[in-house]
Amino acid sequence: MNHARLVWRLAASFPLAVTCPAAGEVVSATPAGFEVRHRVTVAAPAPRVWATLIKPARWWNGAHSFSGDAKNLTLDPRRGGCFCEALPRGGVEHLRVVYADAGKQLRLAGALGPLQGDGVTGALTFTLTPEGDRTVIELRYVVGGYRSGGLQALAGPVDQVLSEQLVRLSKAA
């Protein structure tokens, strides 16, 4: 067996591995809004990726939550469902599900984190595209609205946080 085939077989024996790093970018950023996009290929079938996606407690970094603990995060993957966080004296609705096609696409609407306190909303879309026994995950977050001083300065930090979450999702899947 040649070296390349051996390496391929070894890689295939670890189906949970991320097959390429997340490629992402700030697509645009203006005072009125921004768009970030990331893409990663995972050595896992789309149904497994979907099952992981809808359990954010398994992959979201708790440091980017209000409670500091990802175990408090839930996602109800149906129209009108909530990506929510339980708090000791209440809770947070991070995003609302506006489109769900199990195993293919999930779109949530709302403002994440520090964006919640401004006149801002966004659309966060996860698209899963099967490629053989692998899945390409594309994350796209488009944000618009009013924030004193504009939104362009938040594009980079939001891009970094979402990039981290996508890498964590791909590793968990």
C-alpha positions in Angstrom: 0.0 0.0 0.0 1.5 3.4 -1.0 2.0 6.1 1.6 -0.8 8.4 0.3 -3.4 5.5 0.6 -2.2 4.7 4.1 -2.6 8.3 5.2 -6.0 8.5 3.6 -7.1 5.3 5.4 -5.9 6.5 8.7 -7.7 9.9 8.2 -10.9 8.0 7.2 -10.7 6.0 10.4 -11.3 9.2 12.5 -14.7 10.3 11.1 -15.1 13.0 13.7 -12.1 15.0 12.5 -12.3 18.3 10.8 -10.9 17.9 7.4 -9.9 21.5 6.8 -9.7 24.6 8.9 -12.5 27.1 8.9 -12.1 29.6 6.2 -13.9 32.8 7.0 -14.0 36.5 6.3 -15.8 39.7 7.0 -17.6 40.0 3.6 -18.5 43.7 4.2 -18.7 46.2 7.1 -20.4 49.6 7.0 -21.9 51.8 9.7 -25.3 50.3 8.9 -24.3 46.6 9.2 -21.9 43.8 8.3 -21.7 40.3 6.9 -19.4 37.5 8.0 -19.1 34.1 6.4 -17.2 30.9 7.3 -16.9 27.5 5.7 -15.5 24.3 7.0 -15.5 20.7 5.8 -16.1 18.0 8.4 -15.6 14.2 8.0 -19.1 13.4 9.2 -22.4 12.9 7.5 -24.9 15.8 7.5 -27.4 14.1 9.8 -24.6 13.8 12.5 -23.6 17.4 11.9 -27.2 18.5 12.3 -27.7 16.5 15.5 -24.7 18.3 16.9 -25.7 21.7 15.6 -29.0 21.6 17.5 -27.3 20.9 20.8 -25.3 24.1 21.4 -24.4 23.0 24.9 -22.1 20.4 23.2 -20.1 22.9 21.1 -20.7 26.6 22.0 -18.0 28.2 24.1 -19.6 29.1 27.4 -17.2 32.1 27.7 -19.5 33.7 25.0 -22.7 33.3 27.0 -24.3 35.4 29.7 -24.1 32.6 32.3 -20.5 31.5 31.4 -21.7 27.9 31.0 -22.7 26.4 27.7 -24.8 23.7 29.6 -27.4 26.5 30.0 -27.9 26.8 26.2 -30.7 25.1 24.3 -31.9 25.2 20.7 -35.4 24.2 19.6 -34.9 23.5 15.9 -38.4 24.2 14.6 -40.0 27.3 13.2 -40.4 29.8 16.1 -38.0 27.8 18.3 -35.5 29.5 20.5 -31.8 29.4 20.9 -32.0 30.3 24.5 -30.0 30.4 27.7 -31.2 29.6 31.2 -30.1 32.0 33.9 -30.6 31.7 37.7 -33.2 34.5 37.8 -34.5 34.4 34.2 -33.1 33.8 30.8 -31.9 35.0 27.4 -33.4 34.6 24.0 -30.3 34.8 21.8 -31.9 34.0 18.5 -35.3 32.8 17.1 -35.5 30.0 14.5 -37.1 31.3 11.3 -36.2 28.4 9.0 -35.4 24.8 9.7 -34.8 22.1 7.1 -33.4 19.2 9.2 -30.0 18.1 8.0 -29.8 20.9 5.4 -30.2 24.4 6.7 -31.0 26.3 9.9 -31.6 30.1 9.9 -32.0 32.1 13.1 -32.9 35.7 13.5 -31.8 38.2 16.2 -28.9 39.9 17.7 -26.1 38.0 19.5 -24.4 39.2 22.7 -23.6 42.9 22.9 -25.7 43.6 19.8 -28.9 42.9 21.8 -28.8 46.2 23.5 -28.9 48.2 20.2 -31.5 48.6 17.5 -29.9 45.7 15.6 -31.0 42.4 14.2 -29.4 39.7 12.1 -29.8 36.5 10.2 -27.5 33.6 11.2 -27.6 30.8 8.7 -26.0 27.4 8.9 -26.1 25.5 5.6 -25.0 21.8 5.5 -24.0 20.4 2.2 -23.1 16.7 1.9 -20.0 15.8 -0.1 -19.8 12.0 0.0 -19.2 11.0 3.6 -18.2 14.6 4.5 -20.3 17.7 5.1 -19.5 21.3 4.3 -20.8 23.7 6.9 -21.3 27.3 5.8 -22.1 29.9 8.5 -23.3 33.3 7.4 -24.3 36.1 9.8 -25.8 39.3 8.3 -26.4 42.1 10.8 -28.0 45.5 10.2 -29.6 48.3 12.2 -28.7 51.2 14.4 -25.8 51.4 16.9 -24.3 54.6 18.1 -21.0 54.9 16.3 -22.0 52.3 13.7 -21.6 48.6 13.3 -18.4 48.3 11.3 -16.2 48.1 14.4 -18.0 45.0 15.6 -17.6 43.0 12.4 -14.1 41.7 13.3 -14.9 40.7 16.9 -18.2 39.0 15.8 -16.3 37.2 13.0 -13.7 35.9 15.5 -16.4 34.6 17.9 -18.4 32.9 15.2 -15.3 31.4 13.7 -14.4 29.9 17.0 -18.0 28.5 17.4 -17.9 26.9 13.9 -14.5 25.2 14.7 -16.0 23.9 17.9 -19.1 22.7 16.1 -17.1 20.9 13.5 -14.9 19.2 16.1 -17.9 18.1 18.1 -19.7 16.7 15.0 
